[in-house]
Amino acid sequence: MRVYVAGHRGMVGGAISRKLEERGVDIVTRTHSELDLTDQAAVRNFFVAEKVDGVVLAAAKVGGIHANNTYPAEFIYENLMIEANVVHQAYAAGVQRLLFLGSSCIYPRAAPQPMDEQALLTGILEPTNEPYAIAKIAGIKLCESYNRQYGTDYRSVMPTNLYGPGDNFHPDNSHVMPALIRRFHEAVVTGAKEVVIWGTGNPLREFLHVDDMADASLFVFGLDRETYEAHTTPMLSHINVGYGKDVTIAELASLIAQVTGFAGQVRFDTTRPDGTPRKLMDSSRLTSMGWAPKINLNRGVQETYDWYQATLA
């Protein structure tokens, strides 16, 4: 197959690209400077020229609570444009197989835990990332609508919180795992006696290593013909991908403190938002097909911290 990976420089897109390369797949990539996915004409010209067989849509504008609160317009606009352009132009170019990567934030703030696929659109979203969540829901419905009307096979996977090598460690725009790793690392380097963390520390979060996510993505995409046909019917419009267990932010902070060697105090700033109280995915549909994660949180955090230190060096 000849597969276009949109977002190959990102953490997830990079992991998927590595897995595809291991399988000998012919990968097509473009950097943002080479192809602006919010530019409809540019995306159309790309698909006409490249003639790919499949698409993995991992490109997105992403960030944590601070970034979502600060740039809501960019989060909804850029993600909507990327999805609409890639999905439609893939269809127009005759691409029958596409994998769209969403997010667990598509589910209502108060969804029953663990959240299964049927919880979509059953309640109010978490306000702190609502624009991003709405854009991701639109991406799911784009794929679903093209399948229904045109007979394409465009599938969507909804990962839980992802982490691992290649993550974004920006001090303001990163997700909770890399943000805490950086904060604790810098505290160790500077000799700080205290690390301050937003919120109460009580929210529960599930974390999945990016290499596990890449394996799950190709499993659902159906790189092998036998796997592909086995998963074609019946296939929901989207499918959850999670680790199966969650931890509190306080527990995560304790683990990261241990891994980084921080021995000071951890203080929770309760004037800051917690976000959604709990986000645990029900991934039973995927695991019933034969997929399971392999990397536990202790190992994953250590690998991520090792990678972070190597990039600093």
C-alpha positions in Angstrom: 0.0 0.0 0.0 0.9 3.6 -0.5 -0.2 5.5 2.7 -0.3 9.2 3.4 0.4 10.0 7.0 -0.8 13.5 7.9 1.0 14.7 10.9 4.0 12.5 10.7 6.1 14.9 12.8 3.7 14.7 15.7 4.0 12.1 18.5 1.3 9.8 17.2 1.9 10.3 13.5 5.6 9.7 14.1 4.9 6.4 16.0 2.5 5.2 13.3 5.0 6.1 10.6 7.7 4.1 12.3 5.3 1.1 12.5 4.4 1.4 8.8 8.1 1.6 7.8 8.8 -1.6 9.8 6.1 -3.3 7.7 7.7 -2.0 4.4 4.8 0.3 3.6 5.4 3.1 1.1 4.8 6.2 3.2 4.0 9.7 1.8 4.5 12.7 4.1 4.5 16.4 3.9 5.6 19.0 6.5 3.4 22.0 7.3 5.6 24.2 5.2 5.2 21.9 2.3 1.5 21.4 2.6 -0.9 23.5 4.7 -3.8 21.2 5.4 -6.1 24.2 6.1 -5.7 25.2 2.4 -8.4 23.4 0.4 -6.8 23.9 -3.0 -3.4 22.8 -1.8 -4.8 19.6 -0.3 -6.8 18.8 -3.5 -3.6 19.2 -5.6 -1.7 17.0 -3.3 -4.2 14.1 -3.5 -4.4 14.4 -7.3 -0.6 14.3 -7.6 0.2 11.5 -5.1 -2.5 8.9 -5.8 -2.3 7.2 -2.4 -4.2 4.1 -1.4 -4.9 5.0 2.2 -4.7 7.9 4.6 -3.9 8.2 8.3 -5.1 11.5 9.6 -3.1 12.2 12.7 -2.6 15.9 12.0 -4.3 18.3 14.5 -3.8 21.3 16.7 -3.5 19.9 20.2 -2.7 21.1 23.7 -3.6 21.0 27.4 -6.1 22.9 29.5 -4.1 26.2 29.3 -3.8 26.1 25.5 -7.5 25.1 25.0 -8.6 27.9 27.2 -6.3 30.5 25.6 -6.8 29.6 21.9 -10.3 28.3 21.5 -10.8 29.9 18.1 -7.6 28.3 16.6 -8.5 24.9 18.1 -11.9 24.7 16.5 -11.1 26.4 13.2 -7.8 24.7 12.4 -9.0 21.2 13.3 -12.3 21.6 11.4 -10.5 22.8 8.3 -7.9 20.0 8.4 -10.5 17.3 8.8 -12.9 18.7 6.1 -10.1 19.2 3.6 -8.4 15.8 4.1 -11.5 13.7 4.3 -13.2 15.3 1.3 -10.2 15.4 -1.0 -9.3 11.8 -0.1 -12.8 10.8 -1.2 -12.6 13.0 -4.4 -9.3 11.3 -5.3 -10.8 7.8 -4.9 -9.2 6.9 -1.6 -11.3 4.1 0.0 -9.5 3.7 3.3 -8.8 6.4 5.9 -8.1 6.4 9.6 -9.1 9.5 11.6 -7.5 10.0 15.1 -9.9 11.7 17.5 -9.7 12.2 21.3 -11.5 11.0 24.4 -12.7 14.5 25.0 -15.5 13.9 22.6 -17.5 12.3 25.4 -19.7 14.3 27.8 -18.1 15.6 31.0 -20.5 13.5 33.1 -20.5 10.4 30.9 -20.8 7.1 32.8 -17.4 5.6 33.5 -15.8 3.8 31.8 -17.0 5.6 28.6 -18.1 3.4 25.8 -18.7 4.4 22.2 -22.4 4.9 22.7 -21.9 7.8 25.0 -21.1 10.2 22.1 -23.5 13.1 22.0 -25.5 12.1 25.1 -24.5 15.1 27.3 -22.7 18.4 27.8 -19.0 18.5 27.0 -16.2 19.6 29.3 -16.1 23.5 28.9 -12.3 23.8 29.0 -11.8 21.9 25.8 -15.3 22.1 24.1 -14.1 23.8 20.8 -11.5 21.1 20.3 -14.0 18.3 21.2 -16.6 19.7 18.8 -14.1 19.7 16.0 -13.2 16.1 16.7 -16.8 15.0 16.8 -17.2 16.7 13.4 -14.3 14.6 12.1 -16.0 11.4 13.3 -19.3 12.4 11.6 -17.5 13.4 8.4 -16.1 9.9 8.2 -19.4 8.3 9.1 -21.3 10.4 6.5 -18.9 9.6 3.7 -19.2 5.9 4.5 -23.0 6.1 4.5 -23.3 8.1 1.3 -20.4 7.0 -0.8 -19.5 3.5 0.6 -16.0 4.5 1.7 -14.3 2.8 4.6 -13.2 5.7 6.8 -12.6 4.6 10.4 -12.1 6.7 13.5 -10.1 5.7 16.7 -10.6 7.6 19.9 -7.5 7.4 22.1 -7.3 8.1 25.7 -4.5 10.4 27.0 -1.4 9.6 25.1 2.3 10.0 26.1 5.7 8.9 25.1 8.8 9.8 22.9 8.0 12.7 20.6 5.6 14.4 23.0 5.3 18.1 23.3 7.0 19.4 26.5 6.2 23.1 26.0 5.8 24.9 29.4 2.4 26.4 28.5 0.9 24.3 25.7 1.6 20.7 26.7 -0.6 18.0 28.1 -0.5 16.9 31.7 2.1 14.1 31.4 4.9 16.0 29.6 4.1 19.2 31.5 4.7 17.4 34.8 7.8 15.6 33.6 9.3 18.9 32.5 8.3 20.7 35.8 9.7 18.0 38.0 12.9 17.7 35.9 13.5 21.5 36.1 12.9 21.4 39.9 15.6 18.7 40.2 18.0 20.7 38.0 17.5 24.0 39.9 17.2 22.5 43.3 13.7 23.7 43.9 12.1 22.6 47.1 8.5 22.6 45.8 6.5 21.8 42.6 3.1 23.4 42.1 0.4 21.5 40.2 -2.9 22.8 38.9 -6.1 21.6 40.6 -6.8 19.3 43.5 -4.9 16.3 42.2 -8.1 14.2 42.5 -9.1 13.9 38.8 -8.6 10.5 37.3 -6.8 10.0 34.0 -6.0 7.0 31.9 -2.7 7.0 30.0 -1.7 5.0 26.9 1.9 4.8 25.5 2.1 6.2 22.0 3.6 2.9 20.6 0.6 1.0 21.9 -1.6 3.6 20.2 0.3 3.1 16.9 -0.2 -0.7 17.1 -3.9 -0.2 17.8 -4.3 2.3 14.9 -2.8 -0.1 12.4 -4.9 -2.9 13.8 -8.1 -1.0 13.2 -6.9 0.4 9.9 -6.4 -3.2 8.8 -3.0 -3.1 7.2 -3.2 -6.9 6.5 -6.0 -7.9 4.2 -7.1 -10.6 6.5 -7.3 -8.3 9.5 -8.9 -5.6 7.4 -11.7 -7.8 6.2 -12.3 -9.3 9.6 -12.8 -5.8 11.1 -15.0 -4.4 8.3 -18.3 -5.7 9.5 -19.7 -4.6 11.8 -17.6 -1.5 12.5 -18.8 1.4 14.6 -18.3 4.9 13.3 -15.5 5.2 16.0 -13.8 2.9 18.4 -12.1 3.5 21.7 -8.4 2.9 22.4 -7.3 2.9 26.0 -5.1 1.2 28.6 -7.9 0.0 30.8 -6.8 1.6 34.1 -6.6 5.1 35.4 -4.7 7.0 38.1 -5.2 10.3 39.9 -3.2 13.3 39.0 -1.7 13.1 42.5 -0.6 9.5 41.9 0.9 10.4 38.5 2.8 13.3 40.1 4.2 10.9 42.7 5.4 8.5 40.0 7.0 11.2 38.0 8.7 12.6 41.1 10.1 9.1 41.7 11.3 8.7 38.2 12.9 12.2 38.0 14.5 11.9 41.5 12.6 14.9 42.9 12.5 14.7 46.7 10.8 18.0 47.6 7.2 18.9 48.3 4.3 18.7 45.8 1.6 21.4 46.3 -1.7 21.5 44.5 -3.1 24.9 43.5 -6.8 24.4 44.1 -7.6 27.8 42.5 -6.8 26.3 39.1 -9.3 24.1 37.2 -9.3 20.4 37.4 -11.0 19.7 34.1 -13.1 16.6 33.7 -13.3 14.6 37.0 -12.7 11.3 35.3 -12.0 10.0 31.8 -11.7 6.3 31.5 -12.3 4.6 28.2 -14.2 1.4 27.7 -12.0 -0.3 25.1 -13.7 -3.7 25.4 -14.8 -3.6 21.8 -11.3 -3.3 20.6 -9.8 -5.8 23.0 -12.5 -8.3 22.0 -11.1 -8.2 18.5 -7.7 -9.4 19.9 -5.7 -6.2 20.5 -4.2 -5.3 23.9 -1.7 -2.7 25.2 1.8 -3.9 26.2 3.5 -1.0 27.9 2.6 -0.3 31.6 2.7 3.2 33.1 5.9 2.8 35.1 7.9 1.6 32.1 6.3 4.2 29.9 7.0 7.2 32.1 10.6 6.0 32.5 11.0 5.7 28.7 9.4 9.1 28.2 11.7 10.8 30.7 14.8 9.1 29.2 13.8 10.4 25.7 13.2 13.9 27.1 16.6 13.9 28.8 18.2 12.7 25.5 16.6 15.5 23.5 17.8 18.1 26.1 21.3 16.7 25.8 
